[in-house]
């Protein structure tokens, strides 16, 4: 991704409990795909197979989960409330 600078989570001042809370707010189906891709290092297609869902559904869930997580963590880092 052009112009993207990866900053490790530990360099942001983000606490583990903030990450856990952000993950808890993601729907279980979306979170399952995200965790399989992020921690188990599966592709979205492999995650879909593991969960018994079509690859396109896995990609949609992954996109949605990443967007929700990014928003929640950005709000946490910037000091905005992530819960309504």
N, C-alpha and C positions, 0 to 999 in steps of 0.2 A: 504494500500500500504506500504510494508516494506521499511523503510528508508525515508519515506516521512515526512517532518516536515511542518505542516501548519503554515504559517505566515500570520496574518491578514493584509489586504491591507493597513490599516492605519499605520502599523508598518514599512512599506517599504518606506515611504516618497512619495508614489504615490499620485498624485493630481487627483481630480475628473475630471478635463478636460482631463487628459491623459486617464483615463478609458473611458470617453465618446468618445474620438477620436478613441480609439482602438475598441470600440463597433461599431462605425459608419463605420469602414473599413470592417466589417464582412458582408457578403451578407445577405439580409433581411430574406431569408428562414432559414439560419443557425442561425442568431441572434434571430429569433422568438423562435426556439427550445431552445437555450441557456437561454433566459430570462424566458421562462416558467419553465424550470428545476431549474434554479438558484434562481429566485425571487418568482415564484409562487409555488415552491417546488413540481412540478409535476414530475412523473417518465418520462423517455423518451417515454414509451408506452402511457402514458396519454397525453403527449405533442403531440405525433403523432395523437392521436384521436382528440384532440382539433383542430389541424390544418388540419385534413382530409388527413393525409399521413400515409403510412405504418410504423409500429414500427421500422423496419430495416432502413428505410430512416431517421426517427427521430434520431436513434442512430448514423448513419453516419454523419448527420448534426451536432449533438451535439459534436461528436469527432472532426470534422473539426473546428467548432467554438471555442472549448476549445484550440485546438492547435494554431489557429491564435491569439486568445486573449493572450495566454501564451507567444507566441513569441513577440507580440507587446509590452506587458507590461514588459517583460524581457529586451527588447531593450530600452524601456523608462527608466527603473531603472538603467541600465548600462550606459546610456548616449548615446546610439546609435540612429541614426535617424530611425524612424519606417516608414517613408514615402519615396518613391522614386521620 
